[in-house]
Amino acid sequence: MPRTKPSALTGTAELNALIERVAPDILALLADRVPRTKAVIVKALADRHAEDNVGLALIRLVVTEKVVDGGKYALLQGATPDAG
């Protein structure tokens, strides 16, 4: 039976902490209100954050309605970059 790969994140608290570290950088990148694809965001933050971590943070920002995803990610109208 194949062994499953252990998760780098073991709980909700660790996931929340990860997102709290990454989200401000995403919001700062989108502060100029220019919509960007996930690939562009990942590339811009590659020196600071892993691709998976950026993806998780983007999902959270969309779900919490700070960022909108219409094929490209952008700050939601009225959202401020420090609202992470």
Backbone as ProteinMPNN parsed JSONL, in Angstrom:
{"seq_chain_A": "MPRTKPSALTGTAELNALIERVAPDILALLADRVPRTKAVIVKALADRHAEDNVGLALIRLVVTEKVVDGGKYALLQGATPDAG", "coords_chain_A": {"N_chain_A": [[0.85, -1.178, 0.0], [0.662, 2.204, -0.919], [2.376, 4.91, 0.665], [0.999, 7.811, 2.099], [1.672, 11.208, 1.445], [2.765, 13.291, 4.005], [1.007, 16.129, 5.207], [2.08, 19.493, 4.959], [0.845, 21.361, 6.44], [-0.755, 21.117, 9.495], [-3.042, 21.842, 10.767], [-5.884, 24.05, 11.318], [-5.085, 26.438, 12.564], [-2.419, 26.71, 11.743], [-2.786, 26.986, 8.992], [-4.272, 29.361, 8.906], [-2.327, 31.116, 9.946], [-0.392, 30.963, 7.943], [-1.784, 32.114, 5.791], [-2.193, 34.665, 6.834], [0.392, 35.619, 6.713], [0.908, 35.731, 3.963], [-1.225, 37.051, 2.626], [-1.139, 39.966, 3.035], [0.959, 40.713, 1.296], [-0.072, 40.026, -1.194], [-2.313, 41.705, -1.317], [-0.996, 44.175, -1.26], [0.359, 44.051, -3.695], [-1.817, 44.137, -5.441], [-2.758, 46.642, -4.977], [-2.558, 48.739, -6.777], [-4.71, 48.489, -8.338], [-4.669, 47.097, -10.719], [-5.754, 44.379, -12.504], [-4.599, 41.008, -12.16], [-3.345, 37.855, -13.302], [-3.307, 34.623, -11.688], [-0.861, 33.367, -12.139], [0.86, 35.523, -12.666], [0.797, 36.849, -10.222], [1.842, 34.867, -8.531], [4.426, 34.656, -9.641], [5.41, 37.222, -9.127], [5.587, 37.166, -6.383], [7.294, 35.118, -5.837], [9.848, 35.12, -4.706], [9.342, 35.418, -2.057], [7.219, 33.779, -1.178], [5.843, 30.46, -1.37], [4.365, 28.876, -4.238], [2.001, 27.338, -3.753], [1.184, 28.406, -1.313], [0.569, 31.039, -1.977], [-1.585, 30.546, -3.67], [-3.46, 29.431, -1.844], [-3.863, 31.641, -0.166], [-4.955, 33.454, -2.002], [-7.396, 32.205, -2.553], [-8.64, 32.413, -0.034], [-8.802, 35.223, 0.152], [-10.59, 35.767, -1.91], [-12.881, 34.397, -1.028], [-13.427, 35.768, 1.332], [-14.149, 38.119, 0.281], [-12.378, 40.216, -0.338], [-10.874, 40.281, -2.529], [-11.559, 39.981, -5.985], [-12.264, 37.464, -8.375], [-12.195, 37.294, -11.649], [-11.23, 35.788, -13.752], [-8.957, 37.169, -13.734], [-7.267, 38.375, -10.886], [-8.29, 40.953, -8.675], [-8.456, 43.81, -6.507], [-11.405, 44.074, -4.631], [-13.998, 46.374, -5.39], [-13.901, 49.212, -3.383], [-12.487, 47.915, -1.396], [-9.613, 47.974, 0.719], [-6.037, 47.903, 0.576], [-4.896, 47.266, 3.047], [-6.679, 45.666, 4.333], [-6.351, 43.0, 4.981]], "CA_chain_A": [[0.0, 0.0, 0.0], [1.513, 3.389, -0.971], [2.302, 5.822, 1.802], [0.538, 9.144, 1.738], [2.599, 12.284, 1.77], [2.223, 14.074, 5.119], [0.713, 17.519, 4.894], [2.929, 20.491, 5.6], [-0.034, 22.037, 7.392], [-1.407, 20.101, 10.305], [-4.278, 22.31, 11.37], [-6.471, 25.325, 10.917], [-4.277, 27.545, 13.074], [-1.256, 26.865, 10.868], [-3.284, 27.504, 7.714], [-4.594, 30.777, 9.118], [-1.07, 31.843, 10.098], [0.21, 31.027, 6.614], [-2.544, 33.083, 5.0], [-1.921, 35.983, 7.404], [1.716, 36.038, 6.24], [0.938, 35.92, 2.505], [-2.291, 37.951, 2.153], [-0.747, 41.381, 2.903], [1.782, 40.906, 0.094], [-0.981, 39.972, -2.349], [-3.095, 42.946, -1.309], [-0.096, 45.267, -1.645], [0.595, 43.918, -5.139], [-3.033, 44.523, -6.149], [-3.154, 47.984, -4.537], [-2.612, 49.657, -7.916], [-6.001, 48.193, -8.982], [-4.467, 46.43, -12.001], [-6.04, 42.945, -12.372], [-3.488, 40.133, -12.518], [-3.619, 36.421, -13.253], [-2.645, 33.922, -10.589], [0.534, 33.128, -12.527], [1.611, 36.776, -12.507], [0.904, 37.088, -8.783], [2.787, 33.873, -8.014], [5.77, 35.024, -10.097], [5.821, 38.448, -8.437], [5.844, 36.878, -4.968], [8.068, 33.87, -5.774], [11.024, 35.248, -3.834], [8.893, 35.493, -0.66], [6.208, 32.788, -0.807], [5.662, 29.309, -2.253], [3.196, 28.959, -5.124], [0.817, 26.793, -3.077], [0.77, 29.337, -0.27], [-0.076, 32.17, -2.647], [-2.886, 30.045, -4.119], [-4.357, 29.329, -0.685], [-4.202, 32.993, 0.273], [-5.875, 34.027, -2.995], [-8.722, 31.615, -2.316], [-9.208, 33.044, 1.169], [-9.136, 36.617, -0.147], [-11.812, 35.757, -2.727], [-13.996, 33.956, -0.18], [-13.727, 36.835, 2.293], [-14.57, 39.254, -0.543], [-11.397, 41.301, -0.397], [-10.375, 40.212, -3.899], [-12.508, 39.375, -6.915], [-11.631, 36.64, -9.408], [-12.954, 37.248, -12.885], [-10.211, 35.363, -14.705], [-7.8, 37.851, -13.168], [-7.556, 38.806, -9.518], [-8.221, 42.388, -8.443], [-9.102, 44.232, -5.268], [-12.835, 44.329, -4.748], [-14.297, 47.804, -5.296], [-14.085, 49.667, -2.009], [-11.555, 47.248, -0.485], [-8.331, 48.652, 0.881], [-4.942, 46.939, 0.628], [-4.564, 46.871, 4.421], [-7.824, 44.946, 4.894], [-6.009, 41.591, 4.965]], "C_chain_A": [[0.898, 1.244, 0.0], [1.295, 4.278, 0.252], [1.827, 7.183, 1.316], [1.555, 10.174, 2.189], [2.012, 13.099, 2.924], [2.046, 15.53, 4.713], [1.675, 18.436, 5.624], [2.137, 21.267, 6.642], [-0.78, 20.981, 8.187], [-2.699, 20.59, 10.943], [-4.702, 23.678, 10.882], [-5.629, 26.509, 11.376], [-3.055, 27.79, 12.188], [-1.653, 27.429, 9.513], [-3.595, 28.99, 7.833], [-3.332, 31.622, 9.242], [-0.372, 32.016, 8.749], [-0.474, 32.112, 5.786], [-2.297, 34.505, 5.521], [-0.544, 36.508, 6.989], [1.694, 36.43, 4.765], [-0.045, 36.993, 2.037], [-1.859, 39.414, 2.057], [0.104, 41.659, 1.665], [0.932, 40.878, -1.173], [-1.773, 41.27, -2.438], [-2.237, 44.14, -1.709], [0.181, 45.24, -3.149], [-0.608, 44.41, -5.938], [-3.494, 45.946, -5.818], [-3.263, 48.982, -5.686], [-3.872, 49.444, -8.759], [-5.864, 47.597, -10.384], [-4.749, 44.94, -11.806], [-4.87, 42.102, -12.874], [-3.931, 38.675, -12.455], [-2.89, 35.822, -12.05], [-1.169, 33.73, -10.906], [1.393, 34.374, -12.326], [1.818, 37.085, -11.022], [1.931, 36.135, -8.168], [4.212, 34.255, -8.388], [6.284, 36.256, -9.346], [6.203, 38.182, -6.977], [6.743, 35.656, -4.759], [9.273, 33.957, -4.844], [10.651, 35.268, -2.351], [7.993, 34.351, -0.222], [6.133, 31.664, -1.845], [4.364, 29.456, -3.049], [1.929, 28.463, -4.444], [0.282, 27.753, -2.024], [0.064, 30.554, -0.852], [-1.471, 31.75, -3.119], [-3.888, 29.949, -2.984], [-4.797, 30.711, -0.204], [-5.154, 33.664, -0.711], [-7.285, 33.495, -2.801], [-9.383, 32.282, -1.119], [-9.622, 34.488, 0.896], [-10.391, 36.722, -1.008], [-13.023, 35.417, -1.861], [-14.399, 35.053, 0.809], [-14.05, 38.16, 1.601], [-13.666, 40.474, -0.422], [-10.826, 41.419, -1.806], [-11.44, 39.531, -4.744], [-11.727, 38.611, -7.975], [-12.561, 36.571, -10.606], [-12.053, 36.795, -14.019], [-8.883, 35.996, -14.337], [-8.218, 38.334, -11.789], [-7.379, 40.318, -9.399], [-8.852, 42.688, -7.09], [-10.572, 44.483, -5.549], [-13.054, 45.831, -4.623], [-14.545, 48.179, -3.859], [-13.164, 49.003, -1.01], [-10.261, 48.037, -0.422], [-7.239, 47.605, 1.023], [-4.599, 46.472, 2.036], [-5.671, 46.08, 5.089], [-7.596, 43.451, 4.946], [-6.51, 40.864, 6.139]], "O_chain_A": [[1.804, 1.34, 0.828], [0.192, 4.378, 0.79], [2.217, 7.641, 0.241], [2.216, 10.003, 3.214], [0.872, 13.555, 2.83], [2.851, 16.082, 3.963], [2.04, 18.183, 6.773], [2.701, 21.77, 7.614], [-1.367, 20.061, 7.618], [-3.386, 19.81, 11.603], [-3.989, 24.359, 10.146], [-5.481, 27.483, 10.638], [-2.698, 28.936, 11.916], [-0.937, 28.256, 8.947], [-3.225, 29.781, 6.966], [-3.271, 32.726, 8.702], [0.17, 33.08, 8.452], [0.193, 32.932, 5.155], [-2.203, 35.445, 4.73], [-0.341, 37.721, 6.925], [2.389, 37.362, 4.363], [0.278, 37.767, 1.136], [-2.189, 40.063, 1.064], [-0.018, 42.72, 1.053], [1.194, 41.624, -2.117], [-1.888, 41.863, -3.511], [-2.706, 45.024, -2.425], [0.23, 46.286, -3.795], [-0.445, 45.028, -6.991], [-4.517, 46.399, -6.332], [-3.989, 49.971, -5.577], [-4.08, 50.125, -9.763], [-6.826, 47.588, -11.151], [-4.059, 44.29, -11.02], [-4.233, 42.431, -13.875], [-4.788, 38.311, -11.65], [-1.985, 36.432, -11.479], [-0.318, 33.91, -10.035], [2.531, 34.279, -11.866], [2.893, 37.53, -10.62], [2.782, 36.55, -7.382], [5.112, 34.188, -7.551], [7.456, 36.318, -8.975], [7.038, 38.886, -6.408], [6.93, 35.211, -3.627], [9.67, 32.951, -4.256], [11.52, 35.152, -1.487], [7.984, 33.981, 0.952], [6.332, 31.89, -3.039], [3.402, 30.075, -2.594], [0.884, 29.106, -4.549], [-0.93, 27.897, -1.864], [-0.918, 31.04, -0.291], [-2.428, 32.511, -2.982], [-5.043, 30.343, -3.142], [-5.965, 30.919, 0.125], [-6.069, 34.373, -0.292], [-8.256, 34.248, -2.877], [-10.549, 32.671, -1.184], [-10.675, 34.929, 1.355], [-11.171, 37.662, -0.855], [-14.063, 36.071, -1.95], [-15.584, 35.237, 1.085], [-14.203, 39.192, 2.254], [-14.132, 41.613, -0.407], [-10.365, 42.48, -2.227], [-12.133, 38.624, -4.283], [-10.666, 39.05, -8.418], [-13.58, 35.881, -10.583], [-12.101, 37.348, -15.118], [-7.819, 35.433, -14.593], [-9.382, 38.66, -11.558], [-6.44, 40.89, -9.951], [-9.674, 41.92, -6.59], [-10.931, 45.04, -6.586], [-12.375, 46.493, -3.838], [-15.332, 47.521, -3.177], [-13.057, 49.471, 0.123], [-9.866, 48.687, -1.39], [-7.496, 46.52, 1.545], [-4.058, 45.379, 2.2], [-5.613, 45.843, 6.295], [-8.564, 42.691, 4.954], [-6.292, 39.658, 6.257]]}, "name": "protein", "num_of_chains": 1, "seq": "MPRTKPSALTGTAELNALIERVAPDILALLADRVPRTKAVIVKALADRHAEDNVGLALIRLVVTEKVVDGGKYALLQGATPDAG"}
